[in-house]
Amino acid sequence: MNTSKTLHKNVPVQLSDEQFSARHSRVLPSPLHQATVGQLLGDGHADRSSPTSNTRLSWSFGAAFSSYANFISGLYALYCNTGFKSVGVRAKKGGDTLSNYRLKTVTLPIFNIYHDMFYVFDATANKYMKIVPSDIKELMSPITLAHLIMGDGNYDEGRNRVRIYTNSFTHADCLLLAEAITSMGITTQVMKDKVGKDGSVQYVLTIGALQLGTLRECVGPHMDSSMLYRIGL
């Protein structure tokens, strides 16, 4: 049943009882909490306009990832007023056009913990920087790893391995994340990838051929079928 209830700032919003209950809960359901940690380790964002404001989650998906966007949209449906949207039509070489997809939740207190967990303020850059949480080993799970790989992983067919593109994280953060994955019985290495435009060294994680069977068994059941190619399936 849909009911008109006041959500925040005395603005009436047409919500189902299930949506209203979910948005006023103090914590996410455990599977969704694990998925959110994995999403934020990858391409997901926790957006907060000020230290005293509440937080929303947001994503941007490439034009080829409508199935994956739909999958993520379904997971967070209780926290979104709309599903994913096609935006940013842009020209592609050769005359074709592509659309990206974007998804955002509403701004809620329930997401504040994730901003606190994943972001620190860099006074020099005057912005928040994403980090790997110091307790990532306790947070890591098959669901978390599955969502990280769907967001930032890729299968390297030539070397029969999975790479996770952690380029935006520091070397120390990459080591922390690799240790957390290894603690689940999936040996993970940190490797130098390239030097960024600012001269900093960037790193990626690699999961080798001998670990792929264990990896696939661990994360496959939690992945959208359109993303299984990222573990070589």
Contacts in CASP RR format, 6 or more apart in sequence:
PFRMAT RR
TARGET T0000
AUTHOR 0000-0000-0000
METHOD contacts of the structure
MODEL  1
MNTSKTLHKNVPVQLSDEQFSARHSRVLPSPLHQATVGQLLGDGHADRSS
PTSNTRLSWSFGAAFSSYANFISGLYALYCNTGFKSVGVRAKKGGDTLSN
YRLKTVTLPIFNIYHDMFYVFDATANKYMKIVPSDIKELMSPITLAHLIM
GDGNYDEGRNRVRIYTNSFTHADCLLLAEAITSMGITTQVMKDKVGKDGS
VQYVLTIGALQLGTLRECVGPHMDSSMLYRIGL
1 16 0 8 1.000
1 17 0 8 1.000
2 14 0 8 1.000
2 15 0 8 1.000
2 16 0 8 1.000
3 14 0 8 1.000
3 15 0 8 1.000
3 16 0 8 1.000
3 17 0 8 1.000
3 20 0 8 1.000
4 12 0 8 1.000
4 13 0 8 1.000
4 14 0 8 1.000
4 15 0 8 1.000
5 12 0 8 1.000
5 13 0 8 1.000
5 15 0 8 1.000
5 20 0 8 1.000
6 12 0 8 1.000
6 13 0 8 1.000
7 13 0 8 1.000
7 15 0 8 1.000
7 20 0 8 1.000
7 23 0 8 1.000
7 106 0 8 1.000
8 54 0 8 1.000
8 107 0 8 1.000
13 81 0 8 1.000
15 23 0 8 1.000
18 78 0 8 1.000
19 78 0 8 1.000
19 79 0 8 1.000
22 78 0 8 1.000
22 79 0 8 1.000
23 78 0 8 1.000
23 79 0 8 1.000
23 106 0 8 1.000
23 108 0 8 1.000
23 110 0 8 1.000
25 110 0 8 1.000
26 110 0 8 1.000
27 33 0 8 1.000
27 110 0 8 1.000
27 113 0 8 1.000
28 36 0 8 1.000
28 110 0 8 1.000
31 143 0 8 1.000
32 75 0 8 1.000
32 76 0 8 1.000
34 139 0 8 1.000
34 141 0 8 1.000
34 143 0 8 1.000
34 144 0 8 1.000
34 147 0 8 1.000
35 75 0 8 1.000
35 143 0 8 1.000
35 144 0 8 1.000
35 147 0 8 1.000
35 222 0 8 1.000
36 57 0 8 1.000
36 114 0 8 1.000
36 147 0 8 1.000
37 114 0 8 1.000
37 117 0 8 1.000
37 133 0 8 1.000
37 139 0 8 1.000
37 144 0 8 1.000
37 147 0 8 1.000
38 143 0 8 1.000
38 144 0 8 1.000
38 145 0 8 1.000
38 146 0 8 1.000
38 147 0 8 1.000
38 148 0 8 1.000
39 57 0 8 1.000
39 59 0 8 1.000
39 72 0 8 1.000
39 147 0 8 1.000
39 148 0 8 1.000
39 151 0 8 1.000
40 46 0 8 1.000
40 57 0 8 1.000
40 114 0 8 1.000
40 117 0 8 1.000
40 118 0 8 1.000
40 130 0 8 1.000
41 132 0 8 1.000
41 136 0 8 1.000
41 144 0 8 1.000
41 147 0 8 1.000
41 148 0 8 1.000
41 152 0 8 1.000
41 177 0 8 1.000
42 147 0 8 1.000
42 148 0 8 1.000
42 151 0 8 1.000
42 152 0 8 1.000
43 59 0 8 1.000
43 60 0 8 1.000
43 151 0 8 1.000
43 152 0 8 1.000
44 57 0 8 1.000
44 58 0 8 1.000
44 59 0 8 1.000
44 151 0 8 1.000
45 57 0 8 1.000
45 58 0 8 1.000
45 59 0 8 1.000
46 55 0 8 1.000
46 56 0 8 1.000
46 57 0 8 1.000
46 111 0 8 1.000
46 114 0 8 1.000
46 115 0 8 1.000
46 118 0 8 1.000
46 119 0 8 1.000
47 55 0 8 1.000
47 56 0 8 1.000
47 57 0 8 1.000
47 58 0 8 1.000
47 104 0 8 1.000
47 115 0 8 1.000
48 54 0 8 1.000
48 55 0 8 1.000
48 112 0 8 1.000
48 115 0 8 1.000
48 119 0 8 1.000
48 128 0 8 1.000
53 107 0 8 1.000
54 107 0 8 1.000
54 108 0 8 1.000
54 109 0 8 1.000
54 111 0 8 1.000
54 112 0 8 1.000
55 107 0 8 1.000
55 108 0 8 1.000
55 109 0 8 1.000
55 111 0 8 1.000
55 112 0 8 1.000
55 114 0 8 1.000
55 115 0 8 1.000
56 104 0 8 1.000
56 105 0 8 1.000
56 106 0 8 1.000
56 107 0 8 1.000
56 108 0 8 1.000
56 111 0 8 1.000
57 76 0 8 1.000
57 79 0 8 1.000
57 104 0 8 1.000
57 105 0 8 1.000
57 111 0 8 1.000
57 114 0 8 1.000
58 102 0 8 1.000
58 103 0 8 1.000
58 104 0 8 1.000
58 105 0 8 1.000
59 69 0 8 1.000
59 72 0 8 1.000
59 84 0 8 1.000
59 102 0 8 1.000
59 103 0 8 1.000
59 104 0 8 1.000
60 100 0 8 1.000
60 101 0 8 1.000
60 102 0 8 1.000
61 68 0 8 1.000
61 69 0 8 1.000
61 72 0 8 1.000
61 84 0 8 1.000
61 100 0 8 1.000
61 101 0 8 1.000
61 102 0 8 1.000
61 103 0 8 1.000
62 98 0 8 1.000
62 100 0 8 1.000
62 101 0 8 1.000
63 98 0 8 1.000
63 99 0 8 1.000
63 100 0 8 1.000
63 101 0 8 1.000
65 101 0 8 1.000
65 226 0 8 1.000
66 84 0 8 1.000
66 101 0 8 1.000
67 224 0 8 1.000
67 225 0 8 1.000
67 226 0 8 1.000
68 150 0 8 1.000
68 224 0 8 1.000
68 226 0 8 1.000
68 227 0 8 1.000
69 84 0 8 1.000
69 101 0 8 1.000
69 103 0 8 1.000
70 84 0 8 1.000
71 224 0 8 1.000
71 226 0 8 1.000
72 84 0 8 1.000
72 103 0 8 1.000
73 80 0 8 1.000
73 83 0 8 1.000
73 84 0 8 1.000
73 103 0 8 1.000
76 103 0 8 1.000
76 105 0 8 1.000
77 83 0 8 1.000
79 105 0 8 1.000
79 106 0 8 1.000
79 108 0 8 1.000
79 110 0 8 1.000
80 103 0 8 1.000
80 104 0 8 1.000
80 105 0 8 1.000
80 106 0 8 1.000
81 106 0 8 1.000
83 103 0 8 1.000
84 101 0 8 1.000
84 102 0 8 1.000
84 103 0 8 1.000
85 101 0 8 1.000
85 102 0 8 1.000
85 103 0 8 1.000
86 99 0 8 1.000
86 100 0 8 1.000
86 101 0 8 1.000
87 99 0 8 1.000
87 100 0 8 1.000
87 101 0 8 1.000
87 102 0 8 1.000
88 99 0 8 1.000
88 100 0 8 1.000
89 97 0 8 1.000
89 98 0 8 1.000
89 99 0 8 1.000
90 97 0 8 1.000
90 98 0 8 1.000
90 99 0 8 1.000
90 100 0 8 1.000
91 97 0 8 1.000
92 98 0 8 1.000
105 111 0 8 1.000
115 128 0 8 1.000
117 133 0 8 1.000
118 130 0 8 1.000
118 131 0 8 1.000
118 133 0 8 1.000
119 128 0 8 1.000
119 129 0 8 1.000
119 130 0 8 1.000
119 131 0 8 1.000
120 128 0 8 1.000
120 129 0 8 1.000
120 131 0 8 1.000
121 127 0 8 1.000
121 128 0 8 1.000
121 129 0 8 1.000
122 128 0 8 1.000
122 129 0 8 1.000
130 168 0 8 1.000
130 169 0 8 1.000
131 169 0 8 1.000
131 170 0 8 1.000
131 173 0 8 1.000
132 169 0 8 1.000
132 173 0 8 1.000
132 174 0 8 1.000
132 176 0 8 1.000
132 177 0 8 1.000
133 139 0 8 1.000
134 176 0 8 1.000
136 176 0 8 1.000
136 177 0 8 1.000
136 180 0 8 1.000
137 176 0 8 1.000
137 179 0 8 1.000
137 180 0 8 1.000
137 183 0 8 1.000
139 180 0 8 1.000
140 180 0 8 1.000
140 181 0 8 1.000
140 183 0 8 1.000
140 184 0 8 1.000
141 184 0 8 1.000
142 184 0 8 1.000
142 218 0 8 1.000
142 219 0 8 1.000
142 221 0 8 1.000
142 222 0 8 1.000
143 222 0 8 1.000
145 181 0 8 1.000
145 184 0 8 1.000
145 186 0 8 1.000
145 218 0 8 1.000
145 219 0 8 1.000
146 218 0 8 1.000
146 219 0 8 1.000
146 220 0 8 1.000
146 222 0 8 1.000
146 223 0 8 1.000
147 222 0 8 1.000
148 164 0 8 1.000
149 162 0 8 1.000
149 164 0 8 1.000
149 219 0 8 1.000
149 223 0 8 1.000
149 227 0 8 1.000
149 230 0 8 1.000
149 231 0 8 1.000
150 223 0 8 1.000
150 224 0 8 1.000
150 227 0 8 1.000
150 230 0 8 1.000
151 227 0 8 1.000
151 230 0 8 1.000
152 164 0 8 1.000
152 165 0 8 1.000
152 166 0 8 1.000
153 162 0 8 1.000
153 163 0 8 1.000
153 164 0 8 1.000
153 165 0 8 1.000
153 230 0 8 1.000
154 162 0 8 1.000
154 163 0 8 1.000
154 165 0 8 1.000
154 230 0 8 1.000
155 161 0 8 1.000
155 162 0 8 1.000
155 163 0 8 1.000
155 229 0 8 1.000
155 230 0 8 1.000
155 231 0 8 1.000
155 232 0 8 1.000
156 162 0 8 1.000
156 163 0 8 1.000
157 232 0 8 1.000
159 208 0 8 1.000
159 209 0 8 1.000
160 208 0 8 1.000
160 209 0 8 1.000
160 212 0 8 1.000
161 206 0 8 1.000
161 207 0 8 1.000
161 208 0 8 1.000
161 209 0 8 1.000
161 212 0 8 1.000
162 206 0 8 1.000
162 207 0 8 1.000
162 208 0 8 1.000
162 212 0 8 1.000
162 215 0 8 1.000
162 230 0 8 1.000
162 231 0 8 1.000
162 232 0 8 1.000
163 204 0 8 1.000
163 205 0 8 1.000
163 206 0 8 1.000
163 207 0 8 1.000
164 204 0 8 1.000
164 205 0 8 1.000
164 206 0 8 1.000
164 207 0 8 1.000
165 193 0 8 1.000
165 204 0 8 1.000
166 173 0 8 1.000
166 174 0 8 1.000
166 177 0 8 1.000
166 203 0 8 1.000
166 204 0 8 1.000
166 205 0 8 1.000
167 193 0 8 1.000
167 194 0 8 1.000
167 202 0 8 1.000
167 203 0 8 1.000
167 204 0 8 1.000
168 202 0 8 1.000
169 177 0 8 1.000
169 203 0 8 1.000
171 190 0 8 1.000
171 201 0 8 1.000
171 203 0 8 1.000
174 190 0 8 1.000
174 203 0 8 1.000
174 204 0 8 1.000
174 205 0 8 1.000
175 190 0 8 1.000
177 188 0 8 1.000
177 205 0 8 1.000
178 188 0 8 1.000
178 189 0 8 1.000
178 190 0 8 1.000
178 205 0 8 1.000
179 188 0 8 1.000
181 188 0 8 1.000
181 205 0 8 1.000
181 207 0 8 1.000
182 188 0 8 1.000
184 218 0 8 1.000
185 214 0 8 1.000
186 207 0 8 1.000
186 211 0 8 1.000
186 214 0 8 1.000
186 215 0 8 1.000
186 218 0 8 1.000
187 207 0 8 1.000
187 208 0 8 1.000
187 210 0 8 1.000
187 211 0 8 1.000
188 205 0 8 1.000
188 206 0 8 1.000
188 207 0 8 1.000
188 211 0 8 1.000
189 205 0 8 1.000
189 206 0 8 1.000
189 207 0 8 1.000
189 208 0 8 1.000
190 203 0 8 1.000
190 204 0 8 1.000
190 205 0 8 1.000
190 206 0 8 1.000
191 203 0 8 1.000
191 204 0 8 1.000
191 205 0 8 1.000
191 206 0 8 1.000
192 201 0 8 1.000
192 202 0 8 1.000
192 203 0 8 1.000
193 202 0 8 1.000
193 203 0 8 1.000
193 204 0 8 1.000
194 201 0 8 1.000
194 202 0 8 1.000
195 201 0 8 1.000
195 202 0 8 1.000
196 202 0 8 1.000
207 215 0 8 1.000
212 231 0 8 1.000
212 232 0 8 1.000
215 231 0 8 1.000
216 231 0 8 1.000
216 232 0 8 1.000
216 233 0 8 1.000
219 231 0 8 1.000
220 228 0 8 1.000
220 231 0 8 1.000
220 233 0 8 1.000
223 230 0 8 1.000
223 231 0 8 1.000
END
